[in-house]
């Protein structure tokens, strides 16, 4: 077991995936709001599904370190 607490930097591809999924999710949320506002509920559901899929691909990583 290593006691080295130096954080390892993320690879550039990991940063790109995180930014891509975040931007896609943001665009999807804006698209859903706009489409719902103009009465296109079916299109809003489709765009929301695409946004949810994009966000699930990016995922979220949480690291918990417990000291004893």
MODELLER restraints for C-alpha pairs under 7 A, 6 or more apart:
rsr = mdl.restraints
at = mdl.atoms
rsr.add(forms.Gaussian(group=physical.xy_distance, feature=features.Distance(at['CA:17:A'], at['CA:58:A']), mean=6.19, stdev=0.5))
rsr.add(forms.Gaussian(group=physical.xy_distance, feature=features.Distance(at['CA:18:A'], at['CA:58:A']), mean=5.64, stdev=0.5))
rsr.add(forms.Gaussian(group=physical.xy_distance, feature=features.Distance(at['CA:21:A'], at['CA:54:A']), mean=5.52, stdev=0.5))
rsr.add(forms.Gaussian(group=physical.xy_distance, feature=features.Distance(at['CA:21:A'], at['CA:55:A']), mean=5.45, stdev=0.5))
rsr.add(forms.Gaussian(group=physical.xy_distance, feature=features.Distance(at['CA:21:A'], at['CA:58:A']), mean=5.31, stdev=0.5))
rsr.add(forms.Gaussian(group=physical.xy_distance, feature=features.Distance(at['CA:22:A'], at['CA:55:A']), mean=6.86, stdev=0.5))
rsr.add(forms.Gaussian(group=physical.xy_distance, feature=features.Distance(at['CA:24:A'], at['CA:51:A']), mean=6.40, stdev=0.5))
rsr.add(forms.Gaussian(group=physical.xy_distance, feature=features.Distance(at['CA:24:A'], at['CA:54:A']), mean=6.51, stdev=0.5))
rsr.add(forms.Gaussian(group=physical.xy_distance, feature=features.Distance(at['CA:25:A'], at['CA:51:A']), mean=4.89, stdev=0.5))
rsr.add(forms.Gaussian(group=physical.xy_distance, feature=features.Distance(at['CA:25:A'], at['CA:54:A']), mean=6.43, stdev=0.5))
rsr.add(forms.Gaussian(group=physical.xy_distance, feature=features.Distance(at['CA:25:A'], at['CA:55:A']), mean=5.90, stdev=0.5))
rsr.add(forms.Gaussian(group=physical.xy_distance, feature=features.Distance(at['CA:28:A'], at['CA:47:A']), mean=5.92, stdev=0.5))
rsr.add(forms.Gaussian(group=physical.xy_distance, feature=features.Distance(at['CA:28:A'], at['CA:48:A']), mean=6.05, stdev=0.5))
rsr.add(forms.Gaussian(group=physical.xy_distance, feature=features.Distance(at['CA:28:A'], at['CA:51:A']), mean=4.92, stdev=0.5))
rsr.add(forms.Gaussian(group=physical.xy_distance, feature=features.Distance(at['CA:29:A'], at['CA:48:A']), mean=6.89, stdev=0.5))
rsr.add(forms.Gaussian(group=physical.xy_distance, feature=features.Distance(at['CA:31:A'], at['CA:47:A']), mean=6.81, stdev=0.5))
rsr.add(forms.Gaussian(group=physical.xy_distance, feature=features.Distance(at['CA:32:A'], at['CA:44:A']), mean=4.56, stdev=0.5))
rsr.add(forms.Gaussian(group=physical.xy_distance, feature=features.Distance(at['CA:32:A'], at['CA:47:A']), mean=6.17, stdev=0.5))
rsr.add(forms.Gaussian(group=physical.xy_distance, feature=features.Distance(at['CA:32:A'], at['CA:48:A']), mean=6.05, stdev=0.5))
rsr.add(forms.Gaussian(group=physical.xy_distance, feature=features.Distance(at['CA:35:A'], at['CA:41:A']), mean=6.65, stdev=0.5))
rsr.add(forms.Gaussian(group=physical.xy_distance, feature=features.Distance(at['CA:35:A'], at['CA:43:A']), mean=6.73, stdev=0.5))
rsr.add(forms.Gaussian(group=physical.xy_distance, feature=features.Distance(at['CA:35:A'], at['CA:44:A']), mean=5.33, stdev=0.5))
rsr.add(forms.Gaussian(group=physical.xy_distance, feature=features.Distance(at['CA:36:A'], at['CA:44:A']), mean=5.89, stdev=0.5))
